[in-house]
Amino acid sequence: MKSAWSDPATRVLLINDGNTLIRRDNGTAGLVFVSPQQAPPGERYLLGVDPEGVAYFAVAVDGELPLPPYATLPEGTEVAEAIQDVPDWADVATEGLRKAGAALGDRDAGLLVNAVALEAWHATHEHCPRCGSRTNIIAGGHMRVCPNDGSQHFPRVDPAVIMLVHDGDDRCLLARGPQWPEGRFSVLAGFVEPGESLEQAVAREVFEEVGVTVAEPRYLGSQPWPFPRSLMLGFFARATTTEITRDPDEIAEALWLTRAELGAAVENGDIRLPPGVSIARRLIETWYGTYLPGDW
């Protein structure tokens, strides 16, 4: 860890409350890095090492992230000296994963997801759940140890199923949460309960939220979703009943849509789908068969 931090080739991502510095250029986005020597004080998390041997860290910055052209890093380090390979200050802004994720490449998206998840875990797990002592960060930010009782604590991940329910023919079921504005729709989702398989969680969540029974859950893929610490496990499931009975505490509106109806509703703005960075959007477009425009 010390040798990696002292290596001038090491790259450091600055993060605060899930946000970092993002450079935009012709519709693409990239993370902005500083060197270890130019990084401000803060908790350090090792994010990984690339095939060329370059180490990547995140530093949790206390306070707002420095922005060009006027801000300075702590202890007087000027931002213009600290930021690497940024051709135009006007292209740099503070953004979070929800906004920038879809425009980032695979490397940068993975680094930011890791950094956001670790920052959120450390911010809410500073003390030992056994004795209340403040724990110490070790293992590059991937473990905390209690100095009083020696217990080890690791980043928490909460598995959640997210599923597109279809009728086996030409309709899918989309829903809107009570906290969402009208027109914002997505697929159903929920956390896996103790002692439950993923397939059981799919069936239970669908029935609890909309009163529909399902069969044949088929796995699509997964996505880390650090808001604050979920791992989304995507499924398709075929409905064996189609009458909708909403749980009003969970679902404000739910409806069956054919592909033609969904395409038309998205095109005219009656329905707004989840952002492209989400597995929810991937489930919808995979079922639909092609790209759909717009997002939240």
C-alpha positions in Angstrom: 0.0 0.0 0.0 2.7 2.5 0.9 4.8 1.7 -2.2 1.7 2.1 -4.4 0.8 5.4 -2.8 4.4 6.7 -3.3 4.5 5.7 -6.9 4.1 8.9 -9.1 2.2 6.8 -11.7 -0.6 6.1 -9.2 -3.9 7.8 -10.0 -6.2 9.2 -7.3 -9.9 9.9 -7.6 -11.4 12.5 -5.3 -14.8 11.8 -3.9 -17.3 13.5 -1.7 -20.8 12.3 -0.9 -20.8 10.1 -4.1 -19.6 12.9 -6.4 -16.3 13.3 -8.2 -14.7 15.5 -10.9 -15.9 14.5 -14.4 -14.5 15.7 -17.7 -16.9 15.9 -20.6 -15.8 15.9 -24.2 -18.1 15.4 -27.3 -20.7 13.3 -25.5 -18.2 11.1 -23.6 -17.1 11.5 -20.0 -14.0 10.5 -18.0 -12.8 10.7 -14.5 -10.4 13.4 -13.5 -7.4 12.0 -11.4 -4.7 13.6 -9.4 -1.4 12.2 -8.3 -0.9 10.9 -4.7 1.4 13.9 -3.9 -1.3 16.3 -5.1 -4.2 14.6 -3.3 -5.8 16.4 -0.3 -6.0 14.7 3.1 -8.7 12.2 3.6 -9.5 8.5 4.0 -7.8 6.4 1.2 -9.4 3.4 -0.5 -7.5 1.2 -2.9 -9.7 0.6 -6.0 -7.5 -1.7 -7.9 -4.4 -2.1 -10.1 -4.7 -2.2 -13.9 -2.8 -4.7 -16.2 0.0 -2.1 -16.7 0.5 -2.0 -12.9 -1.0 1.4 -12.3 -2.7 1.6 -9.0 -6.0 3.5 -8.5 -7.1 5.0 -5.2 -10.0 7.1 -4.0 -9.6 9.8 -1.4 -12.8 10.9 0.6 -12.6 14.7 0.6 -14.0 16.5 3.6 -16.0 19.3 2.0 -16.8 20.3 -1.5 -14.7 19.0 -4.3 -12.3 21.6 -5.8 -13.5 23.0 -9.1 -11.6 25.0 -11.7 -10.6 27.7 -12.3 -10.7 29.4 -8.9 -10.7 26.7 -6.2 -7.7 25.3 -4.5 -7.0 22.0 -2.9 -6.3 21.9 0.9 -2.9 23.3 1.9 -2.7 25.6 -1.0 -2.3 23.1 -3.9 -3.8 24.7 -6.9 -6.3 22.7 -8.9 -4.7 23.6 -12.2 -1.5 21.9 -11.0 -3.3 18.9 -9.5 -5.6 17.8 -12.3 -4.0 15.6 -14.9 -4.6 15.8 -18.7 -7.6 18.1 -18.7 -7.5 20.2 -21.8 -10.3 22.6 -21.0 -11.4 23.6 -17.5 -14.9 24.4 -18.9 -15.4 20.7 -19.5 -14.9 19.7 -15.8 -17.8 19.5 -13.3 -18.8 17.7 -10.1 -21.1 14.8 -11.0 -22.4 11.6 -9.4 -22.7 8.1 -10.7 -26.4 8.5 -11.7 -25.6 11.4 -14.0 -22.2 10.4 -15.4 -22.4 6.6 -15.3 -23.9 6.0 -18.7 -21.2 8.2 -20.4 -18.2 6.6 -18.6 -16.1 3.9 -20.1 -16.0 0.5 -18.4 -12.8 1.3 -16.4 -14.0 4.6 -15.1 -17.5 3.4 -14.3 -16.1 0.5 -12.3 -13.7 2.7 -10.4 -16.5 5.2 -9.5 -18.9 2.5 -8.4 -16.2 1.0 -6.2 -15.4 4.4 -4.7 -19.0 5.4 -4.1 -19.7 2.1 -2.4 -16.7 2.3 -0.1 -17.3 5.9 0.8 -20.9 5.2 1.7 -19.9 2.1 3.8 -17.2 3.9 5.8 -19.5 6.9 6.4 -22.1 4.7 8.1 -19.9 2.1 9.8 -17.3 4.0 11.8 -18.0 2.2 15.1 -17.9 -1.4 16.2 -21.4 -2.9 16.4 -20.2 -5.0 19.4 -18.8 -2.4 21.7 -19.2 1.0 20.1 -15.5 1.7 19.8 -14.4 3.7 16.7 -12.8 1.2 14.3 -9.7 1.6 12.2 -9.5 1.4 8.5 -7.1 -1.3 7.1 -6.6 -3.4 3.9 -6.8 -0.4 1.6 -10.2 0.6 2.9 -11.8 -2.9 2.5 -11.9 -3.7 6.2 -12.4 -2.0 9.5 -11.0 -3.5 12.8 -12.1 -2.7 16.3 -9.1 -1.8 18.5 -11.0 -2.9 21.6 -12.2 -6.4 20.8 -10.3 -7.2 17.6 -13.5 -7.9 15.5 -13.2 -7.4 11.8 -15.9 -5.7 9.7 -16.2 -5.8 5.9 -18.2 -3.7 3.4 -21.8 -4.7 3.3 -23.6 -5.7 0.1 -27.4 -6.0 0.1 -28.7 -8.4 -2.7 -31.9 -7.2 -4.4 -33.9 -8.8 -7.3 -35.1 -6.6 -10.1 -37.4 -8.2 -12.7 -39.3 -7.6 -15.8 -42.6 -9.4 -15.7 -44.1 -10.4 -19.1 -47.2 -12.4 -20.1 -45.3 -14.7 -22.4 -46.7 -13.0 -25.4 -46.5 -9.3 -26.2 -47.0 -7.5 -22.9 -44.8 -6.4 -20.0 -45.7 -5.0 -16.6 -44.3 -1.6 -15.6 -45.0 0.3 -12.4 -44.5 3.7 -10.7 -43.6 4.2 -7.1 -45.6 6.6 -4.9 -42.6 8.9 -4.6 -42.1 9.2 -8.3 -43.7 11.9 -10.5 -46.4 10.9 -13.0 -45.0 9.3 -16.2 -41.9 7.8 -14.5 -42.1 4.0 -14.8 -39.8 1.1 -14.2 -39.8 -2.7 -13.5 -40.4 -4.2 -10.1 -37.6 -4.7 -7.5 -37.1 -5.6 -3.9 -34.5 -6.9 -1.4 -33.8 -10.6 -0.9 -34.9 -11.7 2.6 -33.0 -14.1 4.9 -33.4 -17.7 4.1 -34.8 -16.9 0.6 -33.5 -17.9 -2.8 -33.3 -15.4 -5.6 -36.2 -17.1 -7.5 -38.4 -17.1 -4.4 -37.6 -13.4 -3.9 -38.7 -12.7 -7.5 -42.1 -14.4 -7.0 -42.7 -12.9 -3.5 -41.9 -9.3 -4.5 -44.0 -9.4 -7.6 -47.0 -10.8 -5.7 -46.6 -8.4 -2.8 -46.4 -5.4 -5.0 -48.9 -6.0 -7.7 -50.7 -9.3 -6.8 -49.5 -11.1 -9.9 -48.1 -14.7 -9.7 -45.1 -15.6 -11.8 -43.2 -18.6 -13.0 -40.0 -19.4 -14.9 -37.7 -16.7 -13.5 -34.8 -16.4 -16.0 -31.6 -14.6 -14.9 -30.3 -11.8 -17.1 -27.3 -10.4 -15.2 -26.3 -8.3 -12.3 -25.3 -4.7 -11.5 -23.7 -3.1 -8.5 -25.9 -0.2 -7.4 -24.1 1.7 -4.5 -27.2 3.7 -3.4 -26.1 2.9 -0.8 -24.9 -0.8 -1.1 -27.1 -2.9 -3.3 -26.3 -5.6 -5.8 -29.1 -5.8 -8.3 -29.8 -9.2 -9.8 -31.9 -9.0 -12.9 -34.6 -11.5 -14.0 -37.3 -12.0 -16.5 -40.4 -13.8 -15.1 -43.5 -15.0 -16.9 -46.9 -14.1 -15.3 -49.3 -16.9 -14.6 -52.0 -14.4 -13.6 -52.5 -10.9 -15.0 -55.0 -9.1 -12.7 -53.2 -6.3 -10.9 -53.8 -5.7 -7.2 -51.5 -2.9 -6.1 -49.9 -2.5 -2.7 -50.6 1.3 -2.4 -47.6 1.7 0.0 -45.3 0.4 -2.7 -47.0 1.0 -6.1 -48.9 4.1 -7.2 -49.6 2.8 -10.7 -49.1 -0.4 -12.6 -50.0 -1.3 -16.1 -49.6 -3.9 -18.9 -48.1 -2.6 -22.1 -47.6 -4.2 -25.5 -44.4 -3.4 -27.3 -46.3 -1.0 -29.7 -47.9 0.7 -26.7 -44.6 1.1 -24.9 -42.8 2.4 -27.9 -45.6 5.0 -28.6 -45.8 6.1 -24.9 -42.1 6.6 -24.7 -42.0 8.5 -28.0 -44.7 10.9 -27.0 -43.4 11.4 -23.5 -46.3 9.7 -21.6 -43.8 7.2 -20.1 -40.2 8.0 -19.0 -37.9 5.0 -18.5 -35.0 4.5 -16.1 -31.6 5.9 -17.2 -29.4 3.9 -19.6 -26.9 3.2 -16.8 -29.4 1.0 -14.9 -30.1 -2.7 -15.2 -33.8 -1.7 -15.2 -33.3 -0.1 -18.6 -31.4 -3.1 -19.9 -34.2 -5.4 -18.8 -36.8 -3.3 -20.6 -34.9 -2.8 -23.8 -33.9 -6.5 -23.9 -37.6 -7.5 -23.8 -38.6 -4.7 -26.2 -35.9 -5.8 -28.7 -34.1 -2.6 -29.4 -33.1 0.8 -28.0 -35.8 3.1 -26.6 -35.2 6.9 -26.4 -35.2 9.2 -23.4 -34.8 8.6 -19.6 -35.7 10.2 -16.3 
